[in-house]
């Protein structure tokens, strides 16, 4: 089967809408993050090389490297969400006729649930990274494309809040509460201040329009 | 050239990131709206036909028709943004050697700017429509996929706020201030309460996880 990133937008959206459990919100979160990173890159690419913005060209080149790294990471995460979901479904499908099988099945489910907690947490972290980059794009980038930095921040924020939902679900099903609490704490750190920053960056963009 | 919706996600994101002015934030806004609508449809499709949700099956069928209509509308808007941008660029490229040519060029620019204000306004309206639908999906849909309704609301909200930026820009360049103010007022109505609703729907989803 073709990877999601190789599918057309129309086909992807059709599959998202369908009654198939994948792709779902986790892939959509990663796509929003990747799209946000792409928009930061666009602002950089339309700033670097312009005489008017020569003073920030070096900053924009570094910003571009960062946004492109996150873009590629988030593009891979579109698939990672589907992979870990399928892995989890396979575990739930394991036979549980004997007590031994039940115990083994439960162990495997719990192991994959840890993974299913870490995958959206990584997505949330990457989206939060893009959110920070969108601020620099809005502050220093070519003012003619500042609205694209504004779309980037909204897209990154939506990706972050969306990925968080999948962390909450899977962490909630974990028996290893120490691990779960640790990951929820990590998520809390990632999300801290995101709403305020998003609003600030959006307002900065609006003032520059 | 292939339409954006027919391009793969990877190719689309690469073009978004590139130094080409299109696709840009307007297409990204429409994609977020379309994705949000697709997620509402997904919740409906995974609710209709389940015995446990028989009581809401009819509501879910109506919701699905609405979300699918908006999904297709927003899918077309990915392209509409590029089309109107190109039209505007063509106008800016018109010769302006004589006073007559200057006047004609200005008239044409202003006419297309009106269109370039209405296109993202329509996108904002459609995103706001999806936002409302995501509430019903969160309230009545299969609780196993309630997180997808949560991703839908964040995606719709990001699409709405992103489309708004393009309304602000283009309305700001309009000489016909009555028309501009009217559209900004329309946008204000569309955006009214969106932030509060988004937060409420997101919290509702979180409590149901």
HADDOCK unambig.tbl for C-alpha pairs under 7 A between the chains (distance, minus, plus):
assign (segid A and resid 5 and name CA) (segid B and resid 8 and name CA) 6.32 0.50 0.50
assign (segid A and resid 5 and name CA) (segid B and resid 9 and name CA) 4.91 0.50 0.50
assign (segid A and resid 5 and name CA) (segid B and resid 10 and name CA) 5.12 0.50 0.50
assign (segid A and resid 6 and name CA) (segid B and resid 8 and name CA) 5.07 0.50 0.50
assign (segid A and resid 6 and name CA) (segid B and resid 9 and name CA) 6.21 0.50 0.50
assign (segid A and resid 6 and name CA) (segid B and resid 10 and name CA) 6.25 0.50 0.50
assign (segid A and resid 7 and name CA) (segid B and resid 8 and name CA) 4.80 0.50 0.50
assign (segid A and resid 7 and name CA) (segid B and resid 9 and name CA) 6.27 0.50 0.50
assign (segid A and resid 8 and name CA) (segid B and resid 5 and name CA) 6.31 0.50 0.50
assign (segid A and resid 8 and name CA) (segid B and resid 6 and name CA) 5.07 0.50 0.50
assign (segid A and resid 8 and name CA) (segid B and resid 7 and name CA) 4.81 0.50 0.50
assign (segid A and resid 8 and name CA) (segid B and resid 8 and name CA) 3.85 0.50 0.50
assign (segid A and resid 8 and name CA) (segid B and resid 9 and name CA) 5.89 0.50 0.50
assign (segid A and resid 9 and name CA) (segid B and resid 5 and name CA) 4.90 0.50 0.50
assign (segid A and resid 9 and name CA) (segid B and resid 6 and name CA) 6.21 0.50 0.50
assign (segid A and resid 9 and name CA) (segid B and resid 7 and name CA) 6.27 0.50 0.50
assign (segid A and resid 9 and name CA) (segid B and resid 8 and name CA) 5.90 0.50 0.50
assign (segid A and resid 9 and name CA) (segid B and resid 9 and name CA) 5.69 0.50 0.50
assign (segid A and resid 10 and name CA) (segid B and resid 5 and name CA) 5.13 0.50 0.50
assign (segid A and resid 10 and name CA) (segid B and resid 6 and name CA) 6.27 0.50 0.50
assign (segid A and resid 13 and name CA) (segid B and resid 35 and name CA) 6.25 0.50 0.50
assign (segid A and resid 13 and name CA) (segid B and resid 38 and name CA) 6.03 0.50 0.50
assign (segid A and resid 16 and name CA) (segid B and resid 38 and name CA) 5.78 0.50 0.50
assign (segid A and resid 16 and name CA) (segid B and resid 39 and name CA) 6.29 0.50 0.50
assign (segid A and resid 16 and name CA) (segid B and resid 42 and name CA) 6.41 0.50 0.50
assign (segid A and resid 17 and name CA) (segid B and resid 38 and name CA) 4.18 0.50 0.50
assign (segid A and resid 17 and name CA) (segid B and resid 39 and name CA) 5.60 0.50 0.50
assign (segid A and resid 17 and name CA) (segid B and resid 41 and name CA) 4.92 0.50 0.50
assign (segid A and resid 17 and name CA) (segid B and resid 42 and name CA) 4.27 0.50 0.50
assign (segid A and resid 18 and name CA) (segid B and resid 42 and name CA) 5.34 0.50 0.50
assign (segid A and resid 18 and name CA) (segid B and resid 45 and name CA) 6.38 0.50 0.50
assign (segid A and resid 19 and name CA) (segid B and resid 42 and name CA) 5.75 0.50 0.50
assign (segid A and resid 19 and name CA) (segid B and resid 45 and name CA) 4.86 0.50 0.50
assign (segid A and resid 19 and name CA) (segid B and resid 46 and name CA) 5.30 0.50 0.50
assign (segid A and resid 24 and name CA) (segid B and resid 148 and name CA) 6.64 0.50 0.50
assign (segid A and resid 25 and name CA) (segid B and resid 148 and name CA) 4.91 0.50 0.50
assign (segid A and resid 25 and name CA) (segid B and resid 151 and name CA) 5.67 0.50 0.50
assign (segid A and resid 35 and name CA) (segid B and resid 13 and name CA) 6.26 0.50 0.50
assign (segid A and resid 38 and name CA) (segid B and resid 13 and name CA) 6.04 0.50 0.50
assign (segid A and resid 38 and name CA) (segid B and resid 16 and name CA) 5.78 0.50 0.50
assign (segid A and resid 38 and name CA) (segid B and resid 17 and name CA) 4.20 0.50 0.50
assign (segid A and resid 39 and name CA) (segid B and resid 16 and name CA) 6.29 0.50 0.50
assign (segid A and resid 39 and name CA) (segid B and resid 17 and name CA) 5.60 0.50 0.50
assign (segid A and resid 41 and name CA) (segid B and resid 17 and name CA) 4.93 0.50 0.50
assign (segid A and resid 42 and name CA) (segid B and resid 16 and name CA) 6.41 0.50 0.50
assign (segid A and resid 42 and name CA) (segid B and resid 17 and name CA) 4.29 0.50 0.50
assign (segid A and resid 42 and name CA) (segid B and resid 18 and name CA) 5.34 0.50 0.50
assign (segid A and resid 42 and name CA) (segid B and resid 19 and name CA) 5.76 0.50 0.50
assign (segid A and resid 45 and name CA) (segid B and resid 18 and name CA) 6.38 0.50 0.50
assign (segid A and resid 45 and name CA) (segid B and resid 19 and name CA) 4.87 0.50 0.50
assign (segid A and resid 46 and name CA) (segid B and resid 19 and name CA) 5.30 0.50 0.50
assign (segid A and resid 147 and name CA) (segid B and resid 165 and name CA) 6.16 0.50 0.50
assign (segid A and resid 148 and name CA) (segid B and resid 24 and name CA) 6.64 0.50 0.50
assign (segid A and resid 148 and name CA) (segid B and resid 25 and name CA) 4.89 0.50 0.50
assign (segid A and resid 150 and name CA) (segid B and resid 162 and name CA) 6.85 0.50 0.50
assign (segid A and resid 151 and name CA) (segid B and resid 25 and name CA) 5.66 0.50 0.50
assign (segid A and resid 151 and name CA) (segid B and resid 162 and name CA) 4.87 0.50 0.50
assign (segid A and resid 154 and name CA) (segid B and resid 158 and name CA) 5.00 0.50 0.50
assign (segid A and resid 154 and name CA) (segid B and resid 162 and name CA) 6.81 0.50 0.50
assign (segid A and resid 155 and name CA) (segid B and resid 158 and name CA) 5.80 0.50 0.50
assign (segid A and resid 158 and name CA) (segid B and resid 154 and name CA) 4.99 0.50 0.50
assign (segid A and resid 158 and name CA) (segid B and resid 155 and name CA) 5.80 0.50 0.50
assign (segid A and resid 158 and name CA) (segid B and resid 158 and name CA) 6.21 0.50 0.50
assign (segid A and resid 162 and name CA) (segid B and resid 150 and name CA) 6.85 0.50 0.50
assign (segid A and resid 162 and name CA) (segid B and resid 151 and name CA) 4.88 0.50 0.50
assign (segid A and resid 162 and name CA) (segid B and resid 154 and name CA) 6.82 0.50 0.50
assign (segid A and resid 165 and name CA) (segid B and resid 147 and name CA) 6.16 0.50 0.50
assign (segid A and resid 169 and name CA) (segid B and resid 209 and name CA) 5.89 0.50 0.50
assign (segid A and resid 209 and name CA) (segid B and resid 169 and name CA) 5.88 0.50 0.50
